[in-house]
């Protein structure tokens, strides 16, 4: 357990060092104090992606299962909002884990190829790691959520009423995705 704590502290110090000049003062302070917390821009990006992906299964239930969108609008909105928020936390958890791993690997690769000083290498590695971590996190969590949502709607809750099937399958998929993304220590 001590080893995990040391690796986490090493990652936090690597991500804390070079700060992006385009960040607001609030974001700079937040990242320098605790790099595990997402910036405001990161939260907005995660939330927009989470809500968009959570809304995709509505198409399946409206067109395949024949749910009336007007009659179930409140159910669709509530489940989409809760699933979107759960996916937002999943995105950030996976992104932070990936960003740490990618930054360390990029620093090693850039350090071997380049003769720049350490701060420039670290800055470049963190910029690449931030983008790649976010992209991979969104892809991974979206794939897992949609797979679980379709599988549970098709096989697990198929004997339930359509509204119950939608609510349970979406919330089950979102909760499992959030739990799987939570770092284990």
C-alpha positions, 0 to 999 in steps of 0.5 A: 500500500505504501508503494501505491501512495508513493507512485501517486505522490510521484505522479501528483508532483510530475503533474503539478510542475509545469502549468499551462499559461492559458489556464485561469488563476483558479485553475492554476491554483487548483492544479498546483494544490491538488492535480487530482481535481479536474479543472472547470474546463475539464469538468464541462468537457466531461459533463457534456460528453457524459450527457451526450452518451447517456442520451444515446440509448433514448434513441434505442428505447424510442425506436426499438421498444416504442417508448413515447418520448413525450410521455416519458420525458421526465424519466429520460431527463432524470436518468440521463442527468444521473447517468451523465454525472456518474459518467463524469466521475468515471471520465475523470478517474480514468483520465487521472490514472492514464495521465500519470502513466502516459506522462511518465512514459512520454518523459522517458521517450522525450528525454532519450530523443531530446537534449532539452532541459527537464522542465521543457521535457516535463511540460511537453510530456504533461501536455501530451499526457493530458490530451491523450488521457482525456481522449482515452478515458472518454473512449473507454468509459463510453464503450463500457457504458454503452456495452453494459446499457445495451446488454442489460436492456437486452438480456437482464431486464428484458422481462421488465416493463419498458420504463423500468427496463430503461431506468434500471439498465441505464443506471446499472450501466452508469453505476458499474462504469463509475465503480470500475473506473474508481482507482483501487488501492 
